[in-house]
Amino acid sequence: MKIIKAEVLGMCFGVRDALAIIDDVQHPENVTIHGELVHNEKVLDDLHERGFQMVGETQRHALPITQAVLITAHGVSDKERVRLRQAGKELIDTTCPLVTRAHQAAQKLQTEGRHVLVIGKRGHVEVQGIIEDLESFDVIQSIDEVRAYAHDKLGVMCQTTTPVGHAQQIRDEIAAKNPRADIAFLDTICHPTKDHQKALDRLMNEVEAMVVVGGANSNNTRQLVLRCQAQGLPAYHVRGPEDLRAEWFDGIEIVGLTAGTSTLDETIDSVECALQEISMSTVAD
């Protein structure tokens, strides 16, 4: 079995920068990570072992007990920053710059007096951070949710990990159902996401199955899997080599390997090694 890796895969610069910042923290036990630093179980386990205090993304309403609070790569709303600072907390900010750009885009659309339509996953921590600072908005997950809105001016932007084609379909539907509205669109899909998706598209034509490595809660990893499935290509979402099953590759001669933007290089390497072992055992049989 031949294994082909995507030309672009794995950790983006935003995640690498966040990990670099957290590596410099001298006293982890005095820092609370405000949610999941990244959606990667291996990273979260390592942070726990280092002694960081951590709260789940759905438990962030309670104030952290430590004075230092680390804002994750997914960011938080300005309202949440104010709440933490007013409580005397010192913020360590690892927000991805491209997430910050998405926040700024939403604010720009709101300043223009527009009802903001956020294309993204409802309840996702990045989306939640964006909408907490908005007064008039809707979150749109699928084309079926688009409707005629009772607003003359609409502003459309995206969660940074939204698939480009998915965003375009929803944009077109918004325009079709709101023909008289003044609609502005700001492209906030991050370049690493686009690059990962383009590399996957090229690879899909060369393989018979795809292994996608990433955290169970990673939206961008999930989108890569869905992208394969939409083309009828078998795709398997694994967190690491322990999730692989040899029977998935019965009769498969060429398998592709890609990974989400919060996946460690070492995890990708270990999955590739495990695939090679499966390949060799198949040949031996």
Secondary structure as the mmCIF struct_conf table of DSSP 4:
data_model
#
loop_
_struct_conf.conf_type_id
_struct_conf.id
_struct_conf.beg_label_comp_id
_struct_conf.beg_label_asym_id
_struct_conf.beg_label_seq_id
_struct_conf.end_label_comp_id
_struct_conf.end_label_asym_id
_struct_conf.end_label_seq_id
STRN STRN1 LYS A 2 LYS A 5
BEND BEND1 GLU A 7 VAL A 8
BEND BEND2 GLY A 10 GLY A 10
HELX_RH_AL_P HELX_RH_AL_P1 PHE A 13 ASP A 23
TURN_TY1_P TURN_TY1_P1 ASP A 24 ASP A 24
BEND BEND3 GLN A 26 GLN A 26
HELX_RH_3T_P HELX_RH_3T_P1 PRO A 28 ASN A 30
STRN STRN2 VAL A 31 HIS A 34
BEND BEND4 GLY A 35 GLY A 35
BEND BEND5 LEU A 37 HIS A 39
HELX_RH_AL_P HELX_RH_AL_P2 GLU A 41 ARG A 50
TURN_TY1_P TURN_TY1_P2 GLY A 51 GLY A 51
STRN STRN3 GLN A 53 VAL A 55
TURN_TY1_P TURN_TY1_P3 GLU A 57 THR A 58
TURN_TY1_P TURN_TY1_P4 ARG A 60 HIS A 61
BEND BEND6 ALA A 62 ALA A 62
HELX_LH_PP_P HELX_LH_PP_P1 LEU A 63 PRO A 64
BEND BEND7 ILE A 65 GLN A 67
STRN STRN4 ALA A 68 ILE A 71
HELX_LH_PP_P HELX_LH_PP_P2 THR A 72 THR A 72
TURN_TY1_P TURN_TY1_P5 ALA A 73 HIS A 74
HELX_RH_AL_P HELX_RH_AL_P3 ASP A 78 GLN A 86
TURN_TY1_P TURN_TY1_P6 ALA A 87 GLY A 88
HELX_LH_PP_P HELX_LH_PP_P3 LYS A 89 LYS A 89
STRN STRN5 GLU A 90 ASP A 93
HELX_RH_AL_P HELX_RH_AL_P4 PRO A 97 THR A 111
TURN_TY1_P TURN_TY1_P7 GLU A 112 GLY A 113
HELX_LH_PP_P HELX_LH_PP_P4 ARG A 114 ARG A 114
STRN STRN6 HIS A 115 ILE A 119
BEND BEND8 GLY A 120 GLY A 120
TURN_TY1_P TURN_TY1_P8 ARG A 122 GLY A 123
HELX_RH_AL_P HELX_RH_AL_P5 VAL A 125 ILE A 131
TURN_TY1_P TURN_TY1_P9 GLU A 132 ASP A 133
BEND BEND9 GLU A 135 SER A 136
STRN STRN7 PHE A 137 ILE A 140
BEND BEND10 SER A 142 SER A 142
HELX_RH_3T_P HELX_RH_3T_P2 ILE A 143 GLU A 145
BEND BEND11 ALA A 150 ALA A 150
BEND BEND12 ASP A 152 ASP A 152
STRN STRN8 LYS A 153 CYS A 158
TURN_TY1_P TURN_TY1_P10 THR A 160 THR A 161
HELX_RH_AL_P HELX_RH_AL_P6 VAL A 164 LYS A 177
TURN_TY1_P TURN_TY1_P11 PRO A 179 ARG A 180
BEND BEND13 ALA A 181 ALA A 181
STRN STRN9 ASP A 182 PHE A 185
HELX_RH_AL_P HELX_RH_AL_P7 HIS A 191 MET A 204
TURN_TY1_P TURN_TY1_P12 ASN A 205 GLU A 206
BEND BEND14 GLU A 208 GLU A 208
STRN STRN10 ALA A 209 VAL A 213
TURN_TY1_P TURN_TY1_P13 ALA A 216 ASN A 217
HELX_RH_AL_P HELX_RH_AL_P8 ASN A 219 ALA A 230
TURN_TY1_P TURN_TY1_P14 GLN A 231 GLY A 232
STRN STRN11 ALA A 235 VAL A 238
BEND BEND15 ARG A 239 GLY A 240
HELX_RH_3T_P HELX_RH_3T_P3 PRO A 241 ASP A 243
HELX_RH_3T_P HELX_RH_3T_P4 ALA A 246 PHE A 249
TURN_TY1_P TURN_TY1_P15 ASP A 250 GLY A 251
BEND BEND16 GLU A 253 GLU A 253
STRN STRN12 ILE A 254 ALA A 259
TURN_TY1_P TURN_TY1_P16 THR A 261 SER A 262
HELX_RH_AL_P HELX_RH_AL_P9 ASP A 265 ALA A 284
#
